[in-house]
Amino acid sequence: MLKLMKPLFSGINGIHIASESHKQTGVKDKSLTYGEIQPQSFLLILSSVIPKPEGPDANAGVFVDLGCGTGLAVLCAALSAFPFSKCWGIEIVPEL
């Protein structure tokens, strides 16, 4: 999975894209700070909260990333071995 993701994101600089978008639109909201995951660390975090596809919570198998940036965490979750039924990313900065 990691071998697949590296070439997909190699030419994408989310920090630069977000910074340029903020400059062009005049956004000064500090809550829109860009950050990115490291896939290996992210998979370790997911493994500590292993999603369960069954149970009383109908959304137990759904991964949602609010402020997903370039979508690296969403793709990582979707390609992982964890039983997500859906992986969604929601981003407010159109360029990302």
C-alpha positions in Angstrom: 0.0 0.0 0.0 2.7 2.5 0.9 4.5 1.8 -2.4 1.3 2.8 -4.2 0.7 5.9 -2.2 4.2 7.4 -2.5 4.2 8.0 -6.3 0.5 9.3 -6.2 1.5 12.1 -3.7 5.1 12.7 -4.7 4.3 15.8 -6.8 1.7 17.3 -4.4 2.7 19.9 -1.9 -0.4 20.5 0.2 1.2 23.1 2.4 2.1 25.2 -0.7 -1.3 24.7 -2.2 -3.1 25.8 1.0 -0.7 28.7 1.5 -1.2 30.0 -2.0 -5.0 29.6 -1.7 -5.1 31.6 1.5 -3.0 34.4 0.0 -5.2 34.6 -3.1 -8.5 34.6 -1.1 -7.2 36.6 1.8 -8.1 33.9 4.3 -6.5 34.7 7.7 -8.4 32.1 9.7 -5.7 30.3 11.8 -8.0 27.2 12.2 -7.3 26.4 8.5 -3.7 25.4 9.1 -2.5 22.7 6.8 -1.0 19.5 8.2 -0.3 16.0 6.8 -0.2 12.5 8.1 2.7 10.1 7.9 1.1 6.8 6.5 3.1 4.4 8.8 2.2 6.4 12.0 -1.4 6.8 10.8 -1.8 3.1 10.4 -0.5 2.6 13.9 -3.2 5.0 15.2 -5.9 3.2 13.2 -4.8 -0.1 14.7 -5.3 1.2 18.2 -9.0 2.0 17.4 -9.8 -0.9 15.2 -13.1 -0.1 13.5 -15.8 -2.7 14.0 -18.2 -3.2 11.0 -21.1 -4.6 13.2 -22.7 -3.5 16.4 -25.3 -0.9 17.5 -23.4 1.9 15.8 -24.5 1.9 12.1 -21.5 4.1 11.2 -18.9 1.9 12.9 -17.2 1.1 9.6 -17.1 4.7 8.2 -14.0 6.7 8.1 -14.5 10.5 7.8 -11.7 13.1 7.6 -13.0 16.7 8.1 -10.4 19.0 6.6 -8.9 16.2 4.6 -6.5 18.4 2.6 -5.1 16.4 -0.3 -6.9 13.3 0.9 -3.8 11.3 2.0 -5.5 10.0 5.2 -8.6 9.1 3.3 -6.7 7.1 0.8 -4.6 5.5 3.5 -7.7 4.4 5.4 -9.4 3.1 2.2 -6.3 1.0 1.2 -5.7 -0.3 4.7 -6.7 -3.7 5.9 -9.3 -2.2 8.2 -13.0 -3.0 7.6 -14.2 0.5 6.5 -17.4 0.3 4.5 -16.8 3.9 3.4 -14.0 6.5 3.5 -14.9 10.1 3.1 -12.9 13.3 2.9 -14.4 16.8 3.3 -12.3 19.9 2.5 -13.2 23.6 2.5 -10.2 24.8 0.4 -11.2 24.1 -3.2 -7.7 23.9 -4.5 -6.9 21.0 -2.2 
